[in-house]
């Protein structure tokens, strides 16, 4: 279990909001700190959602935006402020971790000549997928209550925030966190690349049928 997972299992957004001085009422509503909000419009519980400006996410997203931090910095701040013992459980013994991760990277990604090329490839895949998700969310959004719900729309809704988190790790985290991400989620990124290829082939096939 990594530091992000431990934080989200241990601390709710409501707890974080109260800890950082926001006035949470009995209905778990608070004035949104992300826009000019005179009346409480943000619901805080495990995660958060603002009915005024649409901001939403988990406790790490909340603290990152509240204090202008990266996801990793926000997770470390939460661990420190709430007195959580994260480092030992999340990363194991430093010496052992270095040996295990170095060996794992070498075994799993021998086809990559160097770490930077693999990292850049993942960033490109996630960037392209993020653009597709944004397009799907808008293009396939139901226009009326009885409209068909497309799989692409559900995929977009369910994955946009996760992909933003992945991108933030690769763009803003320390080297150890990037290596951990590539070991743990590298296969998932490759599956995303395949998914985009399948979708593009489906679109091309559909265009061909329409022309016939």
N, C-alpha and C positions, 0 to 999 in steps of 0.2 A: 504493500500500500504506500503510495507516494504522499508527499506533503499536501498536495491539493485535496486528495481524497480524505486524508485525516482531518484537515481543517473543516471540510464540509460535513463530515460525520460528527464533529465535536461542537461546532458553533453555528447557530442559526443567524440569518440576517437580522431578525428581530433583536437578538442579543447584541449583535454588533452595533445596530442603530442606537440602542439604549446606552451602550458603553461609550459611544462617541458623541453623546450629548443630544441626540434627537428625542423629541417628546413623543413617545408612542402611546396612543390612547387605548381605551379598553377594547376597541374593535381591531386592534393591531394596525391602525392607520397612522400615518405620519406625514407631515408636510414634506413634499419631495425636495431634497436638497439639490436637485439637478435642473430645476427651473423655478421661476418666480411663482411660488405656490402659497397662497394666503390661507387656503383651507386644505386639510389633510386629504391627499389624493393618492398616496402611495401605500399599498398593502405590503406589510413585512411579516414574513413567517420563516419557513425554511429558506426561501428565496425572496424576491421582491418584484413587484409590478406597479408601475405608476399609471393610473387611469387618465392622468392629465397629459403627460408627454410621451408615454409608451415605453419608458426605460424599464428593463427587466433583466433578471439574471440571478446568480447565486451570491452567496455571502462574499466570495472572493472578488467577483465582478463589482459588487457594491462598494467594498473598501478600496479597491483599485481606482474606481471613478471618484469616490468621495475624497481621496487623498492624492489623486493624480499619480498613481503608482502603476508599475507593471503588475501582471498577475502574480508573478513570483514574489515580488517585493510586498504585495498586499498579503500573500499567504504568510510570509515571514513576520510581518507586522502583527497579524492576528495571533500567530503562535506566541509571539513575545508578549503582546498586550493581555492575552488570556492565560498566560503561564503554561502553555502546552509544551510537553516534551516531545518534540517532533524529530529532531535531527537524528537521534540514535535509532528510532524505529523506522524512519523513512529511508535512511541511507546506509544503515548498518555501520560496521566498523570501517573507518575511512581507508585503511590499508587494504582490507578485504574487498571493499567496494571498488577501489581502483583496479585491483587485479581481475576481479570478476567481470567488470564492465569492459575493460580493455580486451579481454579474451572473447567476450561475447560479441563485441563489435567486429573483431577480426574474423570470427567464425561466420557470423551472419551476413556480413557485407564484404566478402572477399572480392566480389565482382566490381566493387567500387574502388577506384585507385586511391581516393583519399576522402576523408570525412567531409570536407567542405563541398565537394561535388554532390555528395549524397544529400547533404543539408540543403543545398540550393535546389536540387531536384524536388525535394519535399515541399519547399517553400513555393515553387512554381505550381505544383499539383494543388496545394491547398489554396493558393491564390485563384487559380482557374475555377476550382470547385466552389469557392466562396462567391465568385461572380455568377456561376450557374445557379446556385441556391437563391441568390437575390433575384435573378430573373424568374426562376420557377415560382417563387413566393408571390411575385406580382402577376405573372402571366397566367398561372393556373389557379389563382385565388378565386373561390366561388363568389359569384356576383349576387346570388340570391340564396335564401335558406335551403331551397330544394335542389340546388345545383349539384352536379356530380363532384365528389371530392377526388381529385387526381392524386396518384401516388407521388408525383413530383412535388406537389404542394405540401403534402405531409412530410416528405423527406426534407424539404427546405425548412419547415417550421421546427422539425425535430433536431436539425443539425447545424443551423446557423450559429448559435451561441457556442457550440462545441468546437466548430472549426475556427472561430475567432480566438478561442482559448488556445488551440493548437498553434495558430499563427503567432500569437503573443509569446508562447514559449520559445519558438524558433527565432523570433526577432529580438526578444528582450532578455532571455534568461542567460545564466552563466553556462559555461561549457558543460559542466557536469549534468545540469538539467537537460540540455539539448541531447547529450548522449543517452541519458535515461529515456527521453521521449522517443528517440529513434529506435532504441532497442524494444521498447514496450509497444509503440504504435506504428512502427515502420510498415508492418504488413498491412495494417488498416489503410495507410496512405496509398499503398500500391493497389489495394482493392478499390479505393476512390478513383484512382487513375483509370482502372479497368471499367468502372461504372460510367465515367464520363465518355469513354470510348464507345461503350455499348449504346449510350443515349445518342451520341452523334451518328452512329450507324443506323439507329432506328429513325432518326430524323431524315437522313439521306434516303433511306428506303421509302419512307412516307412521301417524300417529294417526288421520287420516281414513279410511285403508284399514281399520284395525283396527275402527273404529266401524261401518263398513259390514258 
